[in-house]
Amino acid sequence: MRIAYFDAGAGVSGDMILGALVDAGLGLEGLKEALRPLGLSGYRISVEETKRAGLRAMRVIVTVDEGEEDEHGTGEPHGRRLPEILTLIERSALAPPIKERAILVFRRLGEAEARVHGRSITETHLHEVGAVDALVDVVGTVAGLAALGVDRVVFSPLRLGYGTVNTAHGLLPIPPPAVAELVKGVPVYAGDCEGEMVTPTGAALATTLAASFGPMPFMVLKAVGIGAGAAERSIPNVLRLFLGEDGEGNEVPEASGELAVLETNLDDMNPEFCGYLAGRLLAAGALDVWWTAVQMKKGRPGLVLHVLTRPEDTARLRSLIFTESTTLGLRESRVLRYALPRESLTVELAGETVRVKVGRWCGRPVQVAPEYEDARRVAENTGQALKEVYRAATALAWAKLTAAEIEPGR
């Protein structure tokens, strides 16, 4: 599996992605070839090597021929409506998967613009993103990733910047309303560099194409590409692309997405409250709750409460921790969890059904675990030790997985 990891520490825009792709091995001719099936005329693409805060990077420049932006009848250089853009892509000679992804990107853009301006999606002008250069950015990115054989896209958290930006709608705060809509549900932060770091096109591409957001996944690095943004900033205004393989040809487990961990240290809480708090947290949506014994200040024995949860559930769980524990504060961090593809099978043991979870790696079963409640029920009904029930159920499951016959009486 080929992975593309984008380090968006200076934000992301369509031209930055194209620059990174060109630098990582696609090349200018490869980009032109990827765009040719779109059938779009009236523009020219050039590439220049430049520097941003002393760091070498590639910049892709799209030059639109005079009058081309206005040829579709809106009378505005940046005023194409979404249906026109989708029709242009749909009628092109692009491969179906590339058409589908490019259309998804523009639909996200159109929906975001429609929400922030209170219009229907068919009436919305994509002022900032509907021009020829945006079509080049979107289709070039999707087709370029395909040309490089990328199977999976991962982004770092997105740095949005702060301040204000001039747009076709006037002076707007950063992030602009459309960008704020597009990045809902993904990890973002402002950073300490003023200016617009994530453009609407960049936000739509990242949130549509990325399988997950977080740290760089495990891979054997094959190429690095650096795309330059247009502005000079106090930090290198570049987007870094890391292209790699997942290792020895092994399958990368599908990421469950970014999760949150809430933690707090406790040295003055009645231990009788711990089980109650853990139960309430799990009932409120926590994925897991556990405790760690620690030595705290002044020699006091204490506990650390750890809560694993989805980011959207953190507010509710924070409230529970503050109301049900004695803490005065807690910590919150983000983690990326990987989970093996899993399935469930059943085995018959002592006349009862026991469910068994099976985890696979590269298509092979590597983890087999009986369901506790089923195993407990069999142990109670038969008088067998729970560990013996586990052992028998596990053996039956492995036998089933390997299609081996179980000898009578075993």
C-alpha positions in Angstrom: 0.0 0.0 0.0 1.3 3.4 -0.9 0.7 6.2 1.6 0.8 10.0 1.1 1.3 11.9 4.3 0.9 15.7 4.1 2.5 17.8 6.9 0.3 20.9 7.0 2.2 22.8 9.6 2.0 25.9 7.4 -1.6 25.2 6.3 -2.7 23.9 2.9 -3.9 25.2 -0.4 -4.5 23.6 -3.8 -1.3 25.0 -5.4 0.8 23.9 -2.4 -0.5 20.3 -2.9 0.3 20.4 -6.6 3.8 21.7 -5.9 4.4 18.9 -3.4 3.1 16.3 -5.9 5.3 17.7 -8.7 8.4 17.7 -6.4 7.7 14.2 -5.1 8.0 12.6 -8.5 5.0 13.6 -10.6 6.9 16.3 -12.5 5.4 19.1 -14.6 4.8 16.8 -17.6 3.1 14.3 -15.3 0.8 17.0 -14.0 -0.1 18.1 -17.5 -0.8 14.5 -18.6 -3.0 14.0 -15.5 -5.0 17.1 -16.4 -5.3 16.5 -20.1 -8.5 14.3 -19.9 -10.3 17.2 -18.3 -10.4 18.9 -21.6 -10.0 22.4 -20.1 -8.3 25.1 -22.2 -7.3 28.7 -21.8 -4.6 28.2 -19.1 -0.9 27.4 -18.8 1.0 25.7 -16.0 4.5 26.4 -15.1 6.7 25.3 -12.2 9.5 27.2 -10.5 11.9 26.2 -7.7 11.8 28.8 -5.0 12.6 29.3 -1.3 10.3 29.9 1.7 12.1 31.1 4.8 15.3 29.5 3.4 13.7 26.2 2.6 13.7 25.0 -1.0 10.2 24.3 -2.5 8.4 23.9 -5.8 5.7 26.4 -6.7 3.1 25.6 -9.4 1.7 28.7 -11.2 -1.5 28.5 -13.2 -1.8 31.4 -15.7 -5.3 31.9 -17.1 -5.6 33.4 -20.6 -7.3 36.8 -20.7 -11.1 36.4 -21.1 -11.2 32.6 -20.4 -12.6 33.1 -16.9 -15.7 34.9 -18.3 -16.5 32.6 -21.1 -19.3 30.7 -19.3 -21.6 33.6 -19.1 -21.6 34.8 -15.5 -19.8 38.1 -16.2 -17.6 37.5 -13.2 -14.0 36.1 -13.2 -14.7 34.0 -10.2 -18.5 33.4 -10.5 -19.1 29.9 -11.8 -21.9 28.0 -10.3 -21.5 24.5 -8.9 -23.7 22.7 -11.5 -21.5 24.1 -14.3 -18.3 22.8 -12.7 -19.8 19.4 -12.1 -21.0 19.1 -15.6 -17.6 20.0 -17.0 -16.0 17.2 -14.9 -18.7 14.7 -15.6 -18.4 15.2 -19.4 -14.6 15.0 -19.4 -12.5 12.0 -20.3 -11.2 11.6 -16.8 -11.2 8.0 -15.3 -14.4 7.4 -13.3 -12.7 7.2 -9.9 -11.0 10.6 -10.5 -14.2 12.1 -11.7 -16.0 10.8 -8.6 -13.4 12.2 -6.1 -13.1 15.6 -7.9 -16.9 16.0 -7.9 -17.0 15.1 -4.1 -14.4 17.9 -3.5 -16.5 20.5 -5.4 -19.7 19.4 -3.8 -18.1 19.9 -0.3 -17.1 23.4 -1.4 -20.5 24.2 -2.8 -22.3 22.9 0.3 -20.0 25.0 2.6 -20.5 28.2 0.6 -24.3 27.6 0.5 -24.5 27.2 4.3 -22.5 30.3 5.1 -24.4 32.5 2.7 -27.8 31.0 3.2 -28.5 30.0 -0.4 -29.3 26.8 -2.2 -26.4 24.9 -3.5 -27.5 25.4 -7.2 -27.6 29.2 -6.7 -24.2 29.5 -5.0 -21.4 31.2 -6.8 -18.0 29.6 -5.9 -16.4 33.1 -6.0 -13.1 32.0 -4.4 -12.8 28.5 -5.8 -14.8 28.3 -9.0 -12.2 29.6 -11.4 -10.0 27.7 -13.9 -7.1 27.6 -11.4 -9.3 25.9 -8.8 -10.3 23.2 -11.4 -6.7 22.7 -12.1 -5.9 22.4 -8.3 -8.7 20.0 -7.6 -8.5 17.7 -10.6 -4.7 18.0 -10.7 -4.5 16.8 -7.0 -6.9 13.9 -7.5 -5.4 12.8 -10.8 -1.8 13.4 -9.5 -2.3 11.2 -6.5 -3.6 8.5 -8.7 -0.7 8.8 -11.1 1.7 8.4 -8.2 -0.1 5.2 -7.1 -1.3 6.5 -3.8 -3.7 4.2 -2.0 -4.2 6.2 1.3 -4.0 9.9 2.2 -3.2 11.1 5.7 -3.0 14.7 6.8 -1.5 16.3 9.9 -3.7 18.6 12.0 -4.4 21.7 10.0 -2.9 25.1 11.0 -5.5 27.7 10.2 -3.7 31.0 11.2 -5.5 34.0 12.5 -6.4 37.6 11.6 -8.5 38.8 8.6 -8.5 38.1 4.9 -9.8 40.0 1.9 -12.3 38.0 -0.2 -15.0 38.5 -2.9 -17.4 39.0 0.0 -15.2 41.6 1.7 -13.0 41.5 4.8 -13.5 38.2 6.7 -12.0 36.7 9.9 -9.6 33.8 9.6 -10.6 31.1 9.2 -13.1 32.3 6.6 -16.6 31.0 7.2 -16.4 28.5 4.3 -13.1 27.0 5.7 -14.6 26.8 9.2 -17.5 24.8 7.7 -15.2 22.5 5.8 -12.9 21.6 8.7 -15.6 20.6 11.1 -14.8 17.3 12.7 -11.0 17.4 12.0 -8.1 18.5 14.3 -7.2 22.2 13.7 -5.3 24.9 15.6 -4.6 28.6 15.0 -0.8 28.7 15.6 1.2 31.8 16.2 1.6 33.0 12.6 -0.9 35.7 11.3 -2.6 35.2 7.9 -4.8 32.7 6.1 -3.1 29.4 6.2 -5.9 27.1 4.9 -7.8 28.1 1.8 -11.3 26.8 0.9 -9.8 24.6 -1.9 -7.1 23.3 0.4 -9.7 22.5 3.1 -12.0 20.8 0.7 -9.2 18.6 -0.7 -7.8 17.7 2.7 -11.2 16.8 4.3 -12.4 14.9 1.3 -9.4 12.9 0.4 -7.8 12.2 3.8 -8.6 8.9 5.4 -7.4 10.3 8.8 -5.7 13.2 10.5 -2.8 12.9 12.9 0.9 11.9 13.2 2.7 10.3 10.3 1.7 6.6 10.0 4.3 3.8 9.9 5.8 3.5 6.4 9.1 3.0 4.6 9.8 6.5 3.1 10.3 6.6 -0.7 10.1 10.3 -1.6 9.6 13.7 -0.1 8.0 16.6 -2.0 7.8 20.2 -0.8 5.2 22.6 -2.3 5.4 26.4 -1.8 2.6 28.7 -0.8 2.3 32.1 -2.5 3.1 34.3 0.6 6.3 34.8 2.5 5.8 34.2 6.2 7.8 34.1 9.4 7.7 30.3 9.1 8.5 28.3 6.0 5.2 28.6 4.0 5.4 25.1 2.6 3.5 21.8 2.5 5.6 18.7 2.9 4.5 15.4 1.3 6.0 12.1 2.4 5.4 9.2 0.1 6.0 5.7 1.4 5.1 2.1 1.5 3.6 0.4 4.5 6.7 -1.8 5.1 7.2 -5.4 4.1 4.1 -5.3 1.9 2.0 -5.7 4.9 -1.5 -4.2 5.2 -1.8 -1.1 7.4 -4.7 -1.6 9.8 -7.5 0.9 9.1 -7.3 3.9 11.4 -10.3 4.4 13.6 -9.7 8.1 13.3 -8.4 10.5 15.9 -9.4 9.9 19.4 -9.1 12.0 22.6 -7.6 11.0 26.0 -8.7 12.7 29.2 -6.5 12.3 32.2 -6.5 13.6 35.8 -4.4 12.8 38.9 -6.4 12.1 42.1 -5.0 11.7 45.7 -8.0 12.7 47.8 -10.9 10.7 46.3 -12.8 8.0 48.1 -11.8 4.7 46.2 -15.5 3.6 46.5 -16.3 6.4 44.0 -13.9 5.1 41.3 -16.0 2.2 40.0 -19.1 4.4 40.0 -17.4 7.2 38.0 -15.9 4.7 35.5 -19.4 3.2 34.9 -20.9 6.6 34.3 -18.2 7.5 31.9 -18.7 4.3 29.9 -22.4 4.8 29.9 -21.9 8.4 28.6 -19.9 7.2 25.5 -16.3 6.7 26.7 -14.6 4.0 24.7 -12.4 2.8 27.6 -11.7 3.9 31.2 -8.7 2.7 33.2 -6.8 3.7 36.4 -3.1 3.8 37.1 -1.6 3.8 40.6 1.0 6.6 41.1 3.1 8.2 43.8 2.1 11.9 44.1 3.6 14.9 45.9 4.3 14.7 49.6 4.5 10.9 49.4 0.8 10.5 48.8 -0.4 7.4 46.9 -2.8 8.4 44.1 -4.6 7.3 41.0 -4.5 8.6 37.4 -7.9 8.4 35.6 -7.6 7.8 31.9 -10.6 8.1 29.6 -10.4 7.2 25.9 -13.1 8.8 23.8 -14.2 10.4 20.5 -13.3 14.1 20.3 -17.0 15.1 19.9 -17.8 13.4 23.3 -15.1 15.2 25.3 -17.2 18.0 26.6 -19.8 15.7 28.1 -17.2 13.5 29.7 -15.2 16.4 31.1 -18.4 17.6 32.8 -18.8 14.2 34.4 -15.2 14.1 35.6 -15.5 17.5 37.2 -18.9 16.7 38.9 -18.2 13.1 40.0 -14.5 13.3 41.1 -12.5 15.6 43.4 -10.2 16.9 40.6 -9.6 20.6 40.1 -8.3 20.1 36.5 -7.6 17.6 33.8 -5.5 17.1 30.7 -6.7 16.4 27.2 -4.6 15.1 24.3 -5.2 13.6 20.9 -4.2 10.1 19.7 -4.6 8.1 16.5 -5.8 4.6 17.1 -5.3 1.7 14.7 -7.6 -1.3 14.8 -7.1 -4.7 13.2 -10.0 -5.7 10.8 -12.2 -7.9 13.0 -15.0 -10.4 12.6 -17.1 -12.6 14.9 -17.7 -16.3 14.8 -19.5 -18.7 17.2 -18.5 -22.0 18.7 -20.6 -24.6 20.6 -19.4 -25.4 24.0 -21.2 -27.6 26.6 -24.4 -27.2 24.6 -24.1 -23.4 24.6 -23.1 -20.8 22.0 -19.9 -18.7 22.7 -19.1 -15.7 20.5 -15.4 -15.3 19.6 -13.8 -12.1 18.2 -11.2 -12.6 15.5 -8.6 -10.0 14.5 -6.8 -10.3 11.1 -3.5 -9.0 9.9 -2.8 -9.2 6.1 -5.9 -11.4 5.8 -4.6 -13.9 8.4 -6.2 -14.5 11.8 -3.8 -13.4 14.5 -6.0 -12.7 17.5 -8.8 -14.9 18.9 -10.7 -13.8 22.0 -13.9 -15.4 23.4 -16.6 -12.9 24.6 -16.3 -12.6 28.4 -20.1 -12.7 29.1 -20.6 -15.8 27.0 -17.6 -17.6 28.6 -18.8 -16.5 32.1 -22.3 -17.9 31.4 -20.8 -21.3 30.4 -18.5 -21.4 33.4 -21.4 -20.7 35.8 -23.7 -23.2 34.2 -21.2 -26.0 33.9 -19.1 -25.5 37.0 -15.9 -25.3 34.9 -13.2 -22.8 35.6 -13.5 -19.7 33.5 -9.9 -20.1 32.2 -10.8 -23.6 31.0 -13.8 -22.3 29.2 -11.6 -19.7 27.5 -9.1 -22.3 26.5 -11.7 -24.6 25.0 -13.5 -21.8 23.1 -10.2 -20.5 21.8 -9.2 -23.9 20.6 -12.6 -24.5 18.9 -12.3 -21.1 17.2 -8.8 -21.8 15.8 -10.0 -25.2 14.6 -12.9 -23.5 12.8 -10.6 -20.9 11.3 -8.1 -23.4 9.9 -10.9 -25.7 8.7 -9.5 -28.6 10.8 -11.8 -31.3 12.1 -12.0 -31.7 15.9 -11.5 -35.2 17.0 -14.4 -36.8 18.9 -14.1 -36.5 22.6 -11.5 -33.6 22.6 
